[in-house]
């Protein structure tokens, strides 16, 4: 699996999921109602409501921010021990 690398240079599954969720919401918001053709097939981008946006972004962004906070918290406690 290909993961996006975080600021430490390590593959990060939570960051990848958060980015995919964010991009999905952005595409749906900006393209709502748009119709275009892909390989001869007509594709229509539907609308997205606030509850769906919350259901996509809240868990993924919360997991990412929480993990970053926890990583930073334990990294600081390890420095203090040394």
HUDA-V538846 format. One record per backbone hydrogen bond with DSSP energy under -0.5 kcal/mol. NH is the residue of the N-H (numbers start at 1). CO is the residue of the C=O. E is the energy in kcal/mol with one decimal. If there is no record, write none. Layout:
nh=NH co=CO e=E
nh=NH co=CO e=E
This chain:
nh=3 co=1 e=-0.6
nh=4 co=12 e=-0.5
nh=6 co=10 e=-2.6
nh=9 co=6 e=-1.9
nh=12 co=4 e=-2.4
nh=16 co=12 e=-1.8
nh=17 co=13 e=-2.4
nh=18 co=14 e=-2.5
nh=19 co=15 e=-2.5
nh=20 co=16 e=-2.3
nh=21 co=17 e=-2.4
nh=22 co=18 e=-2.5
nh=23 co=19 e=-2.7
nh=24 co=20 e=-2.2
nh=25 co=21 e=-2.1
nh=26 co=22 e=-2.5
nh=27 co=23 e=-2.6
nh=28 co=24 e=-2.2
nh=29 co=25 e=-2.7
nh=30 co=26 e=-2.9
nh=31 co=27 e=-2.1
nh=32 co=29 e=-0.7
nh=33 co=45 e=-3.0
nh=34 co=31 e=-2.5
nh=36 co=43 e=-2.6
nh=38 co=41 e=-3.0
nh=41 co=38 e=-2.1
nh=43 co=36 e=-3.6
nh=45 co=34 e=-2.7
nh=46 co=44 e=-0.7
nh=53 co=49 e=-2.0
nh=54 co=50 e=-2.6
nh=55 co=51 e=-2.2
nh=56 co=52 e=-1.6
nh=57 co=53 e=-3.1
nh=58 co=54 e=-1.8
nh=60 co=56 e=-0.9
nh=61 co=57 e=-2.7
nh=62 co=58 e=-2.0
nh=63 co=59 e=-2.1
nh=64 co=60 e=-2.0
nh=65 co=61 e=-2.6
nh=66 co=62 e=-2.6
nh=67 co=63 e=-2.2
nh=68 co=64 e=-2.3
nh=69 co=65 e=-2.4
nh=70 co=66 e=-2.6
nh=71 co=67 e=-2.8
nh=72 co=68 e=-2.3
nh=73 co=69 e=-2.6
nh=74 co=70 e=-2.5
nh=75 co=71 e=-1.9
nh=76 co=72 e=-2.1
nh=77 co=73 e=-1.7
nh=78 co=74 e=-1.6
nh=79 co=75 e=-1.5
nh=80 co=76 e=-1.9
nh=81 co=77 e=-1.2
nh=82 co=78 e=-1.0
